[in-house]
């Protein structure tokens, strides 16, 4: 069993936490207020990692971008009322975080979720004092797939990107990590469309369940090939 990298950064939704139910309830409330029905949960959860705009596009396919954009803040407002209802860590994730800490390494979160909402989810998990850093989608002027948020986390904590590992469930996670010169693990238990294959995203490593992050040494520091 290889020791983890000095710093391991994680995406939040679809990687550490399953928050699809709370997001779906919020979308149902928004749609119901307009006499619509939101897509079924199992269809909805496939686009959660792509962000609020993707969720709105799925729910309002007949509306143009401007009309959906006008519903972005109302959707987030609804979600602010459900964000703490039932988020749950994926089975095996608590043990992974315990192992990272017991190994003397640190871990943090870099997500595209608005920072204030992300902090509420993290607090529900009891992680607020454990995560070394939390960077949200509005913490900086950029967000994934731009590498800026990952580089910011490394800079603040004093770690090199090349010996940090990022773990995520969406292609944007892999693109951001590679642009940052950071090894990446793509996980398959998160949110994605049926046609999407994490094996095609260019991550250095793949994980099919959280336990593999430990047992297969997937969080060990490796340098990205030039």
N, C-alpha and C positions, 0 to 999 in steps of 0.2 A: 504494500500500500504506500503510494508516494505521498509525501507531505504536500499540502496545498501551497499555492503561490502565496507570497507575502500579503497580497491584497487580492480578494476575489470580489468582483462587482456583479450584481444581479439586476436583471429586469424585474419588475414587480408582478404585474398582472399576467397570468399565464405561465409564469416561471416559478415564483415563490408562492403566490396566492391565487386562488380561484375566486374571482369577484364577479363572475358573469351574472349570477342571480341578482345581485343588487343593482347592477347596471341594467339588466333586463327589466326589473321592476320599475326603475326610473323611466326607461323608454316607454313602457306600457302606460305609465301615468301621463307622459307627454302626448302620446298618440291618442289615448282615450279622451283627452281634453279637446281633441279635434275630430272626434268621432271615427277614429281609425283603430286598427289593430296592429300591434307590433308583431314582427315575425316570431315564430315559435322559438323558445329558448335554445334548443339545440342548433337551430340555424343561426340564431343571433350570436351565440358564443364563438362561432368560427371566425368572426371579424373583430372580436374584442381587442386583440392585440394591435389592430390597425388604427385604433383610436376612435374618438367620439364622432369624427366626421364620417368614418367608414360605417359606424353604427347608424348614423342618420341617413346615409346614402342607401343602406339596406332597408330601412324603415320607410323612407320617402323616395322611392326610385323614380316617381313621376315628377318630382320637383327639381328645379334647376339648382345650381350650386349656391346662388345667392339666397334662395328661399330656404335651403337647408342650413346655410350659415346663420340665418336669422333665428334658427331653432337651437343653435349650439349652446348658448348661455342658458336658455330655459331647461334644456336637457341636463346640463351640469348642475343647475339649481335643484332639479328633482333628485339627481344623484347625491347631492349634498345631504339630502334627507334620508337616503337609504344606505349610504356608504358604510355605515357601521352595523348594518343589520345582520349580515351572515357571511362576511368574508372568511375564508378558511385557508390555512396553509396546506399545500399538497402533501399527501402522506410521504413521509421520509424527509421532508425539508427541515423540520426542527432538528433532526439528528445531524443533517449536513451542517447546519449552522453551529451546532454544539461542537462538532468535530473540528471545524475551521478554528473556532476560538480555543479549543483545547490544544490545538497544534501551535498556538502562538501567532496565528495569522489574523488578519482583520478582514471584515467584509462590509460592503456598502451596497446601496441601491441607486441605480440610474434608470429612471423611467420617463416616459413621455406623459404620464399622468400629471395633472396640475399638482404642484408641490403640496399645497394645503390639503388636498384630498388624499394624496399619497401618505402624508404624515398621519392622517386619521386612520387609514388602513393599518399602517405600521404600528400605531399605538394599540389598535385592537389585537394585534398579534403579540403584543408585549415586547416589541423589538426596539422601541424608541431609544433606550439607553444602550442598546447593543450594537446597532448599526453605526459604523464609523462615519458614514456620510449618507445623505439622501439628496439626490439631485432630481428635480422634477422637470416636466416639460416646459414650464414657464420660469424656471430658476434663472436661465440665461436666455438671450435672444434667439438661440438655436436649440434644436432638439434632434434626436436620432431620425434619419440616418446620418446627420451631421456628427462628426466625432467630437465636437466641442464639449459636450457634457461629460463624456468619458475622460477626456483630457483634463477637464476641470477637476474631476474627482481625484485623479492621480496627483495633480499639481497641489491641491489643497492638503492632501494627506502625505505628500512627499514620496510617492512611489513612481517607478518607471513604468510606462505603459507596456513595454515589451516583456516585463516579468509580472504583469498583472493579468488576470484572466477574467473575461466577461462571459456571463451566462444569460441566454435569452431564448425566446420561443418564436421570434419573428425575423423575417429576412432583414428588416431594418436594423435589428440588433447586430447581425453579422456584418452588414455593410458599415455600420458605425465603428465596430471593433476593428475591422480590417483597415479602415481609413485612419484609425488611431494607432495602428501598429501594435494591436493588442490581440493575443490569442483569444479565441472564442469557442465556447461550447454551445451548440444549438440543441435545444431540448425538444422532444417530440410529444410531451404531455400537455402542451399549452393549446392556444387557440390558433387554428389555421383552416383554410379552405381545403376541401377534399383534393383539389388538383395540386396543392402545394406540397413540395417535398423538401424537408430540411436538409437532406443530403445534397441538394442542388445549390445550396446557398453559399458554399465555400468556407464553412466553419472548419477549423482544425479538428474538432471532435464533435461527436454526437452522443447524446444520452437519451435512453428510452425510459428511464425512471430515476428518481432522485438518488437512490442508493448507489447507482453506477458512478455518480460524481465522486464518491468515496472509494468504493471497491475497485473501480477500474482506473483510479488515479487521474481522472479527467480534469481535476482542478490544479494539477501540478504546473509549475511555471515552465513554459517553453517559449522560445523566441520564434516569432513569425518569420518564415522564410522570405528573403528579399525577392 
